[in-house]
Amino acid sequence: MECPMCNGNRSCPECDGLGAVPCDACGGKGGDCAKCNRVGQYECKPCNGSGVCPRCKGEGEVEPKGSKP
């Protein structure tokens, strides 16, 4: 069945497949932001920076509950 987390598109919904999310303190600008070390973004925690959906591991499909032997 289609992965309910990514709706089958295989990308992490938290970061849209980019592997990083913008820093909320500086709005992704970086500059002199101490919170993100001037980078402007953080590694996406749910996908560990890979950009793939953490639930289906980038397959786009998951097995329905109870289908395992």
C-alpha positions in Angstrom: 0.0 0.0 0.0 1.1 3.6 -0.6 3.1 5.1 2.3 0.9 7.3 4.3 3.8 9.5 5.4 5.1 10.6 2.0 1.9 9.7 -0.1 4.1 7.5 -2.3 6.5 10.2 -3.4 9.4 8.7 -1.5 10.7 12.0 -0.2 10.8 13.0 3.5 7.8 15.2 4.1 9.6 17.2 6.8 12.3 18.6 4.5 10.7 17.9 1.1 13.5 15.6 0.2 16.3 18.2 0.7 17.8 16.6 3.8 17.9 19.9 5.6 15.4 22.3 7.2 15.8 26.1 7.6 16.9 27.5 10.9 14.0 29.0 12.7 16.1 31.5 14.5 17.4 33.3 11.4 14.8 32.2 8.9 17.5 30.3 6.9 19.6 33.4 6.3 22.6 32.2 8.3 24.8 35.4 8.6 25.8 35.7 12.2 23.3 33.3 13.7 24.8 31.3 16.5 22.0 28.8 16.7 22.8 27.3 13.3 26.5 28.2 13.2 25.9 30.7 10.4 24.8 27.9 8.0 21.1 28.9 7.9 19.9 25.3 8.1 20.0 22.1 10.1 20.2 18.4 9.1 16.6 17.0 8.9 16.2 14.8 12.0 13.4 12.5 10.7 15.4 11.4 7.6 18.9 11.9 9.1 19.8 14.2 6.2 19.1 11.6 3.5 16.0 13.2 2.1 14.2 9.9 1.8 11.0 9.1 3.6 11.9 7.6 7.0 8.8 5.4 7.1 9.1 3.6 3.7 12.8 4.2 3.3 12.3 5.7 -0.1 10.3 2.9 -1.5 7.0 4.8 -1.6 5.1 1.7 -0.3 4.6 0.1 3.1 3.2 -3.3 3.9 -0.2 -3.2 5.5 -0.5 -4.2 9.1 -1.0 -7.9 9.6 0.5 -8.9 6.2 3.6 -10.4 7.7 3.7 -14.1 8.3 
